[in-house]
Amino acid sequence: MYYNQIKKVRTEQGLTLLKLSNISGVSVGYLCHLEIGSRNNPSIEIMEKISKALGKTIMEIFFIQK
């Protein structure tokens, strides 16, 4: 199973959900759902926006295997 690293990377960078939302163009609500795992199938466009905003690759953010 794959887990995303949005919250881990976001907090390491000192970003709030609101700041990440402003940078990425993805809503705070959707980011929150992704972080807690209640949504787990974002589109490639959403993954690109979030990864770019965090300065990481899609693989580094969304495809961590546990």
C-alpha positions in Angstrom: 0.0 0.0 0.0 1.2 3.5 -0.8 1.0 6.5 1.5 1.6 10.2 0.7 4.1 12.3 2.5 2.2 15.7 2.1 1.9 16.4 5.8 5.4 15.3 6.7 7.1 17.4 4.0 4.7 20.3 4.5 5.4 20.5 8.3 9.2 20.0 7.7 9.1 23.1 5.5 7.0 25.1 8.0 4.0 25.4 5.8 0.4 25.6 6.9 -2.3 23.9 4.9 -3.5 27.4 3.9 0.0 28.4 2.6 0.3 25.1 0.7 -3.1 25.7 -0.8 -2.2 29.2 -1.9 1.1 28.0 -3.5 -0.3 24.9 -5.1 -3.8 26.1 -6.1 -5.4 23.0 -4.4 -8.1 23.7 -1.9 -7.4 23.4 1.8 -10.2 20.9 2.2 -8.9 18.6 -0.4 -5.3 18.8 0.9 -6.6 17.9 4.4 -8.5 14.9 3.0 -5.3 13.7 1.2 -3.2 14.2 4.4 -5.6 12.1 6.6 -6.2 9.5 3.9 -9.9 9.9 3.4 -9.1 10.7 -0.2 -6.4 8.7 -1.8 -6.7 8.9 -5.6 -5.7 12.4 -6.7 -5.4 13.1 -10.4 -2.0 13.5 -12.0 -2.6 17.2 -12.2 -3.2 17.5 -8.5 -0.2 15.4 -7.7 1.9 17.7 -9.9 0.6 20.9 -8.3 1.3 19.6 -4.8 4.7 18.1 -5.6 5.9 21.2 -7.4 4.7 23.5 -4.5 6.7 21.3 -2.0 9.7 21.2 -4.3 9.6 17.4 -4.6 8.9 14.8 -7.2 5.5 13.0 -7.5 7.3 9.8 -6.5 8.7 11.4 -3.4 5.3 12.7 -2.2 2.8 10.1 -3.4 4.5 6.7 -3.8 6.0 5.9 -0.4 5.4 2.2 0.3 4.7 1.1 3.8 
